[in-house]
Amino acid sequence: MQHFWIVGTDTDVGKTAVTTLLMRQFQRQNLRVTPFKPVQTGEVHENDHSYYYDTTVYEKYSLQVLRTESLNGYSFKEAASPHFAAQLEVQQINVHYLLQQIQVLQQSNDMVICEGAGGLFVPLDLQKKITLLDVILQSKLPVVLVTRTTLGTINHTLLTIEALHTRNIDILGIVFNGNSGSLIEQDTMKTILQFHDLPYAIIPQFQEIGQLVDYSISHTSLFERLVNDETSVN
């Protein structure tokens, strides 16, 4: 098996849900799978309890016991771009530290699924002009791209694919998330695939994340690629 990133065309496209879905799908095959969120922002306050959404979702839905300390590199309270959220807490994101964490996790797991923050060009360190895309490139891991099916998706998706291809980052496939079955959505997905004939999976629109993370993509070309393709770098 291989390790890979889950990246999105934007924020709130469903990266956490897709990461959790894939985690569960491969855990069912008796593989040791861990998700990893290098940087998460936005502490949630609820009923006198504070938590971070992404890593909490991992732990809630995992079919295996996860090591809480291995799920995340940096967590910042402000729901903002990582570089700004870090600045507010007088911290600086150390990319070398994140890459070391990813390497350590690869040694002890069959599959590590790294979830990005926002889109590819989200800044992590403004002083050094380092973005999430720089970390992905240095990790030498391929990506699965999560995108919407709604209006505007074609441009966002093609631009993201171009950025990845320009840097020779292998794209394992695309997840079209939140499909409601409309004609415009069907045409949107068809158009993107005409530009880039990549393995893909289509996830319907769900009201609750508990339904989404149990959706099976085992019948899709994306799942077949993840199972059979052991190449992690072009």
C-alpha positions as CSV (number, residue, x, y, z in Angstrom):
1,M,0.0,0.0,0.0
2,Q,1.0,3.6,-0.3
3,H,0.8,6.8,1.7
4,F,-0.8,9.9,0.2
5,W,-2.3,13.4,0.8
6,I,-5.9,14.4,0.7
7,V,-6.0,17.9,-0.8
8,G,-8.8,20.2,-1.8
9,T,-9.6,22.9,-4.3
10,D,-10.7,25.1,-1.4
11,T,-11.7,25.0,2.2
12,D,-14.8,23.1,3.3
13,V,-14.9,20.8,0.3
14,G,-15.0,17.7,2.5
15,K,-11.4,16.8,3.0
16,T,-11.9,15.6,6.6
17,A,-14.9,13.5,5.6
18,V,-13.0,11.9,2.7
19,T,-9.9,11.3,4.8
20,T,-12.1,9.5,7.4
21,L,-14.0,7.5,4.7
22,L,-10.8,6.2,3.2
23,M,-9.3,5.5,6.6
24,R,-12.3,3.3,7.5
25,Q,-12.4,1.7,4.1
26,F,-8.8,0.5,4.4
27,Q,-9.0,-0.3,8.1
28,R,-11.7,-2.8,7.1
29,Q,-9.0,-4.6,5.1
30,N,-7.0,-5.2,8.2
31,L,-4.4,-2.5,7.4
32,R,-2.9,-0.3,10.0
33,V,-4.1,3.1,8.8
34,T,-3.7,6.5,10.5
35,P,-4.8,10.0,9.3
36,F,-2.5,12.9,9.9
37,K,-3.5,16.6,9.9
38,P,-0.2,18.6,9.8
39,V,-2.0,21.9,10.7
40,Q,-5.5,22.5,11.9
41,T,-7.1,25.7,13.0
42,G,-10.3,26.7,14.6
43,E,-10.9,25.5,18.1
44,V,-14.6,24.5,18.7
45,H,-16.2,25.5,22.0
46,E,-19.3,23.4,22.9
47,N,-20.9,22.8,26.3
48,D,-17.9,23.9,28.3
49,H,-15.8,21.6,26.1
50,S,-13.1,22.6,23.6
51,Y,-11.9,20.5,20.7
52,Y,-10.6,20.5,17.1
53,Y,-13.1,19.2,14.5
54,D,-10.7,17.3,12.2
55,T,-8.8,15.1,14.7
56,T,-12.0,14.6,16.7
57,V,-13.7,13.2,13.7
58,Y,-10.8,10.8,13.0
59,E,-11.0,9.4,16.5
60,K,-14.7,9.2,16.6
61,Y,-15.1,7.1,13.4
62,S,-11.8,5.2,13.4
63,L,-12.2,1.4,13.5
64,Q,-8.9,1.2,15.2
65,V,-7.4,2.8,18.3
66,L,-5.5,5.9,17.1
67,R,-2.6,7.6,18.9
68,T,-4.0,11.0,19.7
69,E,-0.5,12.5,19.8
70,S,0.3,11.3,16.3
71,L,-2.8,12.8,14.6
72,N,-1.6,16.4,14.3
73,G,1.4,18.6,14.1
74,Y,0.1,22.0,15.0
75,S,-3.3,23.2,16.3
76,F,-4.2,26.9,16.5
77,K,-7.3,28.3,18.1
78,E,-8.2,30.9,15.5
79,A,-10.3,29.7,12.5
80,A,-7.9,31.3,10.0
81,S,-5.2,30.6,7.5
82,P,-2.5,28.6,9.3
83,H,0.2,31.3,8.9
84,F,-2.1,33.9,10.6
85,A,-3.4,31.6,13.2
86,A,0.2,30.8,14.1
87,Q,1.1,34.4,14.3
88,L,-1.7,35.1,16.7
89,E,-0.2,32.6,19.1
90,V,3.4,33.9,18.5
91,Q,4.4,30.6,16.8
92,Q,6.0,29.6,13.6
93,I,5.2,26.4,11.7
94,N,8.3,24.3,11.3
95,V,8.0,22.4,8.0
96,H,10.9,20.2,8.7
97,Y,9.2,19.0,11.9
98,L,6.0,18.2,9.9
99,L,8.0,16.2,7.3
100,Q,9.7,14.3,10.1
101,Q,6.4,13.4,11.7
102,I,5.1,12.1,8.3
103,Q,8.2,9.9,7.9
104,V,7.9,8.4,11.3
105,L,4.2,7.6,10.8
106,Q,5.1,5.9,7.5
107,Q,7.4,3.5,9.3
108,S,4.8,2.3,11.7
109,N,1.7,2.2,9.5
110,D,0.6,0.5,6.4
111,M,-1.1,3.7,5.2
112,V,-0.7,7.3,6.3
113,I,-3.4,9.7,4.9
114,C,-2.2,13.3,5.3
115,E,-5.0,15.9,5.2
116,G,-4.2,19.3,3.8
117,A,-5.5,22.6,5.1
118,G,-7.6,24.7,2.7
119,G,-6.3,24.8,-0.8
120,L,-2.8,24.1,-2.2
121,F,-1.5,27.7,-1.8
122,V,-2.5,28.2,1.8
123,P,0.5,29.8,3.5
124,L,2.1,28.0,6.4
125,D,5.1,30.3,6.9
126,L,4.7,33.8,5.4
127,Q,8.2,34.9,6.3
128,K,9.7,32.1,4.3
129,K,6.9,32.1,1.7
130,I,6.1,28.4,2.3
131,T,2.7,27.0,1.4
132,L,1.0,23.7,1.8
133,L,2.1,22.8,-1.7
134,D,5.7,23.1,-0.8
135,V,5.2,20.6,2.0
136,I,3.4,18.2,-0.3
137,L,6.3,18.5,-2.8
138,Q,9.0,17.9,-0.2
139,S,7.1,14.9,1.2
140,K,7.3,13.1,-2.2
141,L,3.9,11.7,-1.7
142,P,1.0,11.6,-4.3
143,V,-2.4,13.2,-3.7
144,V,-6.1,12.5,-4.0
145,L,-7.9,15.7,-4.9
146,V,-11.3,16.5,-3.3
147,T,-13.5,18.9,-5.2
148,R,-17.1,20.0,-5.2
149,T,-19.7,19.3,-8.0
150,T,-21.3,22.8,-7.9
151,L,-20.9,25.8,-10.2
152,G,-17.3,27.1,-10.2
153,T,-15.7,23.7,-9.7
154,I,-14.3,23.3,-13.2
155,N,-12.0,26.3,-12.9
156,H,-10.9,25.5,-9.4
157,T,-10.2,21.9,-10.2
158,L,-8.3,22.5,-13.4
159,L,-6.2,25.2,-11.8
160,T,-5.4,22.8,-8.9
161,I,-4.5,20.0,-11.2
162,E,-2.3,22.3,-13.3
163,A,-0.4,23.4,-10.1
164,L,0.2,19.7,-9.2
165,H,1.3,18.6,-12.6
166,T,3.7,21.6,-13.0
167,R,5.5,20.3,-9.9
168,N,5.4,16.6,-11.1
169,I,3.2,15.6,-8.1
170,D,1.3,12.4,-8.9
171,I,-2.4,12.7,-8.7
172,L,-4.0,9.3,-7.8
173,G,-7.5,10.5,-8.6
174,I,-10.3,12.8,-7.8
175,V,-13.2,12.7,-5.4
176,F,-16.3,14.6,-6.5
177,N,-18.0,15.3,-3.1
178,G,-21.6,16.3,-2.5
179,N,-23.2,15.3,-5.8
180,S,-27.0,15.9,-5.8
181,G,-27.4,14.4,-9.2
182,S,-28.3,17.5,-11.2
183,L,-27.6,17.8,-14.9
184,I,-25.2,20.7,-14.4
185,E,-23.2,18.6,-11.9
186,Q,-23.1,15.6,-14.2
187,D,-21.8,17.9,-17.0
188,T,-19.2,19.5,-14.6
189,M,-17.7,16.1,-13.7
190,K,-17.7,14.9,-17.3
191,T,-16.0,18.1,-18.4
192,I,-13.2,17.9,-15.8
193,L,-12.6,14.2,-16.7
194,Q,-12.4,15.1,-20.4
195,F,-9.5,17.5,-19.6
196,H,-7.8,15.0,-17.2
197,D,-8.7,11.3,-17.5
198,L,-8.0,10.4,-13.9
199,P,-9.4,7.7,-11.6
200,Y,-12.4,9.1,-9.7
201,A,-15.1,8.5,-7.1
202,I,-18.4,10.3,-6.8
203,I,-19.8,10.8,-3.3
204,P,-23.5,11.7,-3.0
205,Q,-24.7,14.6,-0.9
206,F,-25.3,13.5,2.7
207,Q,-26.9,15.4,5.6
208,E,-24.7,13.9,8.2
209,I,-21.0,13.0,8.3
210,G,-21.8,9.6,9.9
211,Q,-23.6,8.6,6.6
212,L,-20.8,10.0,4.4
213,V,-17.9,8.2,6.1
214,D,-19.7,4.8,5.7
215,Y,-20.2,5.3,2.0
216,S,-18.3,2.7,0.0
217,I,-16.1,3.6,-2.9
218,S,-14.8,0.1,-3.4
219,H,-16.5,0.0,-6.9
220,T,-14.7,3.0,-8.2
221,S,-11.7,3.5,-10.4
222,L,-10.1,5.6,-7.6
223,F,-10.3,2.8,-5.1
224,E,-8.8,0.4,-7.6
225,R,-5.9,2.8,-8.1
226,L,-5.3,3.2,-4.4
227,V,-5.3,-0.6,-3.9
228,N,-3.2,-1.6,-6.9
229,D,-0.8,1.3,-7.6
230,E,2.2,1.1,-5.3
231,T,4.0,4.0,-7.1
232,S,4.1,7.0,-4.8
233,V,6.1,9.4,-7.0
234,N,6.2,10.1,-10.7
